[in-house]
Amino acid sequence: MMTMSISGKKQALLENIRNHGSMLVAFSGGTDSTLLAALAREAMGKKSHCVLLDSPVVPRAAVEQAKQIAADLGLTLDIIPVPHLEDGNFCSNPENRCYHCKKISAIHLKKRAGELGLTCIADGMNVSDTNEHRPGLVASNEEGILHPFIETGCTKQDIREIAREMGLSVWRKPSAACLSSRIPYGDPITTENLSMIEEAEAFLEARGFGQLRVRLHGNIARIEVHKEDMGRILEQKDAVTKKLRSLGFAYVTLDLTGYRTGSMDEVLK
């Protein structure tokens, strides 16, 4: 079977999006949703609209970045607060936490789409995501959320390549996930532990670490960075330990396996 070129995949995406007539894009400012929003604007113009769902599980810096990206690209963006921490199913942090999250999110996305008279809602889920533990995808499918990248066979790498060719600054932006993904299943999600994680990661990002996670295990911080960055973490161990202890972590550790997505899901395998 012939492999479709990046240009061909972009055209397939534009056709897929255009066929829906109008679209509300679930926007985060990450590479996936930014590309989808840019393509929707190209295919539909003013018949596309972006919504960022804001809640305590989203870092403040990510919200500001998303606002700036939308402004730079001329995207129409609404920011809607979502009270995830008022939902007991979500805060109890079960293995299908993302299912409950997406169910809550769908309520707000559908409401806004209805207000704007848009025919569909779409997100940036892609083929690479289907290889991971993604209960949120089940919920999105149940709620009728569309996934243009999955429908056209686009992987994460395809998305980055299309974004690069389109000159989007986010084409190599580090992958992100909500702050609750740093907490082991079964441990409650609270405003306090989310804040600890957010501040710890912001501190490390300010020191030049790009792709990273600070996972919270009780009162222990488990830092994940790429293996080539481990030396730099160790060089700064005193400053890192001092800062994270000031945030409430009793112990600060470095995960020798290095950064990888979904490390909290490894206990499920």
C-alpha positions in Angstrom: 0.0 0.0 0.0 1.4 3.4 -1.0 2.3 5.7 1.9 0.7 9.1 1.7 3.0 12.1 1.7 2.9 14.8 4.3 1.4 17.1 1.7 -1.2 14.5 0.8 -2.1 14.1 4.5 -2.5 17.8 4.9 -4.9 17.9 1.9 -6.8 14.9 3.3 -7.2 16.7 6.6 -8.4 19.9 4.9 -11.0 17.9 3.0 -12.1 16.0 6.1 -12.5 19.3 8.0 -14.2 21.1 5.2 -16.8 18.4 4.8 -18.1 19.1 8.3 -19.2 22.6 7.3 -18.3 24.3 10.6 -16.3 23.2 13.7 -15.5 24.0 17.3 -11.9 22.9 18.1 -11.0 21.8 21.6 -7.9 23.9 21.9 -4.9 23.7 24.3 -2.1 25.4 22.5 -0.2 22.2 22.0 1.0 21.0 18.6 -2.0 18.8 17.9 -4.8 21.2 18.6 -2.9 24.2 17.2 -2.5 22.4 13.9 -6.1 21.4 13.9 -7.2 24.9 14.6 -5.0 26.4 11.9 -6.3 23.9 9.3 -9.9 24.5 10.4 -9.4 28.2 9.9 -7.8 27.6 6.5 -10.7 25.2 5.5 -13.6 27.1 7.0 -12.6 30.6 7.9 -15.0 32.2 10.3 -17.0 28.9 10.5 -14.3 27.6 12.9 -14.0 28.5 16.5 -11.6 27.5 19.4 -12.4 26.8 23.0 -9.9 26.2 25.8 -11.3 24.6 28.8 -9.6 26.0 31.9 -9.4 24.3 35.2 -6.9 23.7 38.1 -5.5 20.8 36.2 -4.2 23.1 33.5 -0.9 25.0 34.3 -1.4 28.8 34.3 1.6 29.2 32.0 -0.1 26.8 29.5 -3.2 29.0 29.4 -1.1 32.1 28.8 0.8 30.4 26.0 -2.4 29.2 24.4 -3.8 32.7 24.4 -0.6 34.0 22.8 -0.6 31.3 20.1 -4.2 31.9 19.2 -3.5 35.6 19.0 -0.5 35.1 16.8 -2.4 32.9 14.4 -5.6 35.0 14.4 -7.7 32.2 15.9 -11.0 33.0 17.6 -10.6 31.6 21.1 -13.0 31.4 24.1 -11.6 30.4 27.5 -14.3 28.6 29.6 -13.8 27.6 33.2 -14.6 24.0 34.0 -15.0 22.8 37.7 -13.2 19.5 37.4 -12.4 19.5 41.1 -16.0 19.6 42.1 -16.6 16.1 40.6 -16.0 13.3 43.0 -15.4 10.7 40.4 -12.6 12.7 38.9 -11.0 13.8 42.2 -10.9 10.2 43.5 -8.5 9.6 40.6 -9.6 6.1 39.3 -7.8 4.4 36.5 -10.5 5.8 34.1 -10.0 9.3 35.4 -9.7 10.7 31.9 -13.1 9.2 31.0 -14.7 11.3 33.7 -12.7 14.4 32.7 -13.8 14.1 29.0 -17.4 13.6 30.0 -17.3 16.8 32.0 -15.5 18.6 29.3 -18.0 17.5 26.6 -20.9 19.2 28.5 -19.1 22.6 28.2 -17.9 22.1 24.6 -21.4 21.1 23.4 -23.0 24.0 25.1 -20.7 26.5 23.4 -21.0 24.8 20.0 -24.8 25.0 20.3 -24.6 28.7 21.2 -22.4 29.4 18.1 -24.5 27.1 15.8 -21.5 25.0 14.9 -22.1 21.6 13.5 -19.4 19.5 15.2 -16.7 19.4 17.9 -13.2 18.1 17.1 -10.1 17.5 19.1 -6.4 16.7 18.4 -6.3 13.0 19.2 -4.2 11.2 16.7 -3.2 7.6 15.7 -0.3 7.6 18.2 -2.7 8.2 21.0 -4.6 5.0 20.3 -1.6 2.9 21.3 -1.8 4.2 24.9 -4.2 3.9 27.9 -6.8 6.5 26.7 -10.1 6.1 28.5 -10.8 9.7 27.5 -11.0 8.6 23.9 -13.8 6.3 24.8 -15.7 9.1 26.5 -15.1 11.5 23.5 -16.4 8.9 21.1 -19.5 8.4 23.2 -20.1 12.2 23.2 -19.7 12.4 19.4 -16.4 14.3 19.5 -14.6 14.0 16.2 -10.9 13.2 15.7 -9.8 14.3 12.2 -6.2 13.2 12.7 -7.3 9.6 13.5 -9.8 9.7 10.7 -7.1 10.6 8.2 -4.4 8.2 9.7 -2.1 10.9 11.1 0.4 10.1 13.7 2.1 12.5 16.1 5.1 12.7 13.8 2.9 13.5 10.8 1.3 16.3 12.8 4.7 17.8 13.7 5.8 17.5 10.1 2.7 19.2 8.7 3.0 21.9 11.4 6.7 22.5 10.5 5.9 22.8 6.8 3.1 25.3 7.6 5.6 27.4 9.7 3.8 26.9 13.0 6.1 27.7 15.9 4.6 24.9 18.0 5.8 22.2 15.6 8.3 20.9 18.1 6.7 22.0 21.3 7.1 19.4 24.1 4.2 17.1 24.7 1.9 18.2 27.6 -0.7 16.5 29.7 -3.0 17.8 32.5 -1.4 18.0 35.9 -3.5 15.2 37.3 -1.6 12.8 35.2 1.4 13.2 37.6 -0.6 11.6 40.5 -0.8 7.8 40.9 -4.3 6.3 40.4 -6.1 6.1 43.7 -4.4 9.1 45.2 -6.8 12.0 45.5 -6.5 15.0 43.3 -6.5 18.2 45.3 -5.8 21.9 44.7 -2.7 21.6 46.9 -1.0 18.7 45.2 -1.7 20.1 41.7 -0.1 23.4 42.8 3.0 21.6 44.1 3.4 19.8 40.8 2.8 23.0 38.7 5.3 25.0 40.7 8.0 22.3 40.6 7.7 21.9 36.9 7.7 25.6 36.3 10.9 25.9 38.3 12.6 23.2 36.2 11.4 24.7 33.0 12.8 28.0 34.0 16.2 26.3 34.4 16.1 25.1 30.8 14.6 21.7 31.0 12.0 21.2 28.2 10.3 17.9 28.2 9.8 16.8 31.8 7.4 15.6 34.4 7.4 15.9 38.2 5.3 12.9 39.4 4.0 13.0 43.0 4.1 9.8 45.1 2.8 10.7 48.5 5.4 13.3 49.6 8.0 12.1 47.1 8.8 13.9 43.8 9.9 11.6 41.0 11.5 13.8 38.3 11.4 12.5 34.7 13.7 14.2 32.1 15.3 12.9 28.9 18.4 10.8 29.6 20.7 13.4 28.1 19.4 16.0 30.6 20.0 13.8 33.7 23.6 15.1 34.1 22.3 18.7 34.3 19.7 17.8 36.9 22.4 16.2 39.0 24.6 19.2 38.6 21.8 21.4 40.0 20.7 18.8 42.6 21.1 21.2 45.6 19.1 24.0 44.1 16.4 21.6 42.8 16.1 19.8 46.2 15.9 23.0 48.1 13.2 24.4 45.9 11.0 21.3 45.8 11.3 20.8 49.5 10.1 24.4 50.0 7.0 23.4 47.9 6.2 20.5 50.3 8.0 17.5 48.9 9.9 15.6 51.6 12.1 13.7 49.1 13.3 14.5 45.6 14.2 11.6 43.3 15.3 11.3 39.7 13.7 8.5 37.6 16.6 6.7 35.9 14.4 5.4 33.1 13.9 8.9 31.9 11.0 10.8 30.5 8.2 8.9 28.8 4.5 9.5 28.3 2.1 7.6 30.5 4.5 6.3 33.1 1.7 6.2 35.6 0.0 3.7 33.4 2.9 1.2 33.7 1.3 -0.3 36.8 -1.7 -1.2 34.6 0.3 -3.5 32.3 
